């Protein structure tokens, strides 16, 4: 398509790391830039090098796309709002005396392990600077958060003996996060 081996090699590096539609757009722009240089009378090798120089080396392009990846942005948002949710749920569980609720220790351990796995996947996605595919781990973290929020809501509905006032903040916050996270998951997975 591009018409020069240097450009094809450049695109092959990007294709290993970026989504196909993104690489197709970059290929179109790179090819047009190459053709413009060729139309100006520049020899093929020099035109290919000039086009690549205008677009930047693969590492620079990849870093730019990774910084703007939907998964990275979602992971940063979910991690950034985590303390707010802890501030809602912490008092709810303490004032509601969650340690007295009829929930098995196994369920509590599974919840804690899933929480750790979610945080790890979100941190991995959020801290990615050069690996676009790694940002997609935010989808796993988001799906895990949906499960954790649903479990917390179910625990309050089914096991809490009394309703305490912080739950009036925690429950709608979790419902909102479930909705917003489910809405963002398709974008993270497909882009």
CORWOSUL-V29820 format. One line per field, one symbol per residue. ss: DSSP state (h for helix, s for strand, l for the rest). phi: phi as a letter, one per 30 degrees, with the letter a starting at -180 (. if undefined). psi: psi as a letter, one per 20 degrees, with the letter a starting at -180 (. if undefined). A space follows every 50 residues. Layout:
ss->???
phi->???
psi->???
This chain:
ss->llllhhhhhhhhhhhllllhhhhhhhhhhhhhhhhhhhhllllhhhhhhh hhhhhllhhhhhhhhhhllhhhhhhhhhhhhhhhhhhhhhhhhhhllhhh llllhhhhhhhhhhhhhhhhhhhhhhlllllhhhhhhhhhhhhhhhhhhh hhhhhhhhhlllllllhhhhhhhhhhhhhhhhhhhhhhhhl
phi->.djbddddddddddddbcdedddddddddddddeddddddjddedddddd dddddjdedddddddddcdedddddddddddedddddddeddddddhedc ddbdddddddedddddddddddddddcdcbbedddddddddddddedddd dddddddccddbccedddcddddddddeddddddeedddcc
psi->ghjqhggggghhghhihqqghghgghgggggggghghghjjpqgghgghg ghhhhqqhhggghghghjphgggggggghhighghhhghghghghilhii qmpqhghgggggghgggggghgggghjphjnghhiiihgggghhhggggh ggghgghhhphqpqhhhhggghgggghgghghhighgghi.
